[in-house]
C-alpha cells in the first residue's frame, strides 16, 4: 500500500513538473508577443497559463492589458477580474493600474467600484499633483454618470443590426433631412490593393431608405491613397462632406456631389475651411448652404478640437472661420458638429463639459443670437463609453449616432433612436419635389434659386436637383414667403411663389413640376408649367396622419413586437386596435404613396400656367437679381391662388354668335412653294374681323402637302405653308394662344386635283371647347 502511495506521489510530482515546464514555455511565448506589443497573440497564451494555475499577479496584470488594448468594449471589460486580482495580490504593480481599472469599470457601468478605484489611485499618488488632478477629473466624470443614469430619459436606443453593423467598426452616420439616404465610415481589413501598410482601411459606405427598409450598404469609390471618411451631408442628400488625410496634412474636408447613384470626385468645400498644418475632421452645412460648422484644432481655439463656423458673404465668398467660443468649446475636444435644419439646434460630441465617460453627445440652442450652455443628452443616448456623431432628421422624430458601448456587434456600431414627443415635431416645412420634361418623362439640368421676399428679394440659396432623377429637397422655416426661380435646360426661367404657413409643427409638401414646350408647326412658341402639390394641412387630422407614418416606421423597423401586440389585442378583443395595427403594417411613407392624380387624390393642389412668348416680351418679363446674376423670368405663378382660381373656374362657357363657327377659308400654294399669295388677304381679314369681335374664339390652322416627294419633305413643306398663314394672322394682332396649329403632312384625303393637297385650312373655333 505504501509503495502504491509513493508511486502516486512520484507520478503527481512528475506530472506537475511537466505542467510547470509547459506553462513556463507558454508564458515565455506570451512574454515574447507582449514585448513586441502583439497583444492579440499574447492574450490567449496568458489566459491559458492562468487557467493552468498561474498565480503570478504580473501575469494577471499583463493579461488584463491585452484585453484593454482591444478596440472592442466587450473585450476590454474582460480585463476587470485580472486587474482586480493583480491589485489585491501584487506588489510593485504600475502606479496607473488603479486608474486604468477605474476606466474599465466605468465603461462596464460598474460605477461605485469605478469610484473606489479612482479614489484608490488618488491615495496611492497623493504626492503627485498631476495624478491627483487626473483622479479628481475621473471622479467628477463618474459622479456625472451616477447622476445622469439615475434619471434615464424615456428613450429606447436600438442597434442598427447586421444590415449596417459588423464585427468591425462603423461610425459617423450622416443622414439626409428626409431620412432617405445614410452614409457612414467603416473600418475594414486591408485587401492589399491600397495603403498596403495599414491592417485596416477606412471606407465610405452608403445605404438608401425604401419605405422604411434600408438597402445593403455599398462602398462609394473615392480615389485616395489615404483614409477617407464621412464628415457631413447636405439636407437633400445631394452633397456629402468627406474627410481625407495626407502625408503631411493631418486631414482636410472635401465635398462630393450625387448624380443618380454616382458620386463626383472630391473637391474643396471652399477656400477657408482647410488649414494645411492642422486637422479638420467633420462638418455640417445649413439647409440654405450659407453657414458651415466644422471641427478643427487650428490655433485660436479653446483647446484640442474646437467647433468653428464660416458664413457665405453677399458676394459669394466665405468669411474667415470664427470660433464658437467658450460657450460651446472646452479645453478638451469638441467634434462632430451637426446643425439641425431649424438652424437653432446644434449637436456635437465632446470629452469635456459634464461628460459621463469617454465622448458624449451634447446639444446647444441658439437664443437671441447666442448659444446657450451645452446640455448633456443624458442616458441612454450617452453611456460611460464613447457616444458620438449624432444627427437628427428634419422633423425631429429620429436620430442616428455611433457608439462603442458594451453589447455592440463590433468595435463601434451605429445606433438609432426615436425621440420623445416633447422633443420632436420641429416647426419646419420640408418640400420634396421632382422636375420633369412632360414630353420625355425625364429630368433635365436644372437650377433652383430661392429668394426670400421678406428680405428685399435677397438670394437665399441655389439648389441643384439630382440630374438623374430631377429630385430636390428644400427646408423652410415657418411664416415665410419665397420665390423659387427655376432654370431648366430647354425652357425659359419661370418663378413659383411659395407661402410657408405659420405652423407650430413639422409640415411636409410633395411637389411634382412638369414642363412642356408649346409648338406650332415645329416652332417653339411657349411653354406650359404644371405644378402638383400633395401636402398636409395644419389640422389635427393631418397631425394624426403624420404620427401614423412615424408609428408605421416603428412597426416596420422591428422596434415594436408586432406578434406580441397582436396577441394582446386579440386577447382583449380590441377590434379597433387590431384594425389600426394592420393599417400600420400596410402603411407607406407619404412620398412613396403620393398619387399625383387629382382625380384620385382630393388633397392635391394643381395649377398650370401656359406662357406664350409673343405675350411675354422683355417688358413683361420679371427681372430677378439673384446673387449678382440677372435672370429674366416669366411672370410669377402664385401656385395656391392659381390652383384655387382654376378649380373654381371649371369649364368656362363662351359668348358668341354660333354662326361664327361656320367661317373658314382655304389657302392654296404653288407646287414646292410656301409663299402666301396676296389674293387670300381679304379672305383672311374677314376671319380676323370675327376674332376681333369675339375674344373667346380662335382659329385652327391645318397644313397639308401633296403626296409627291418624301414624307419628311412634305411635312416640312406643309409646316412652312401653315406658318406663313399663321404669321399673317399673328402680325395682325391675334396672339398665339388663340391659334391652334395642326400639321398633317401629305394630305390624307387625296383627290385627283393635286392642288387640293397643297392647301392650308383656316377655321373659326371655340377655344374654351378646345
Helices and strands as residue ranges (DSSP letters): H 2-35, H 39-51, H 57-68, H 73-76, G 77-79, H 80-89, H 97-107, H 111-124, H 129-149, E 157-159, E 169-175, E 181-189, E 200-210, E 213-214, E 218-219, E 228-233, E 239-244, E 252-259, E 262-263, E 267-268, E 280-285, E 291-296, E 306-311, E 322-323, E 334-339, E 345-350, E 360-367, E 370-371, E 375-376, E 387-392, E 398-403, E 413-418, E 428-437, E 446-452, E 458-463, E 471-477, E 480-488, E 494-500, E 507-520, E 523-535, H 540-557, H 562-571, H 575-586, H 590-593, E 604-612, G 613-615, G 618-620, E 622-626, E 629-633, E 637-638, H 639-649, G 658-662, E 664-668, G 678-680, H 681-693, E 697-705, H 711-731, G 736-738, E 739-746, G 754-757, E 759-766
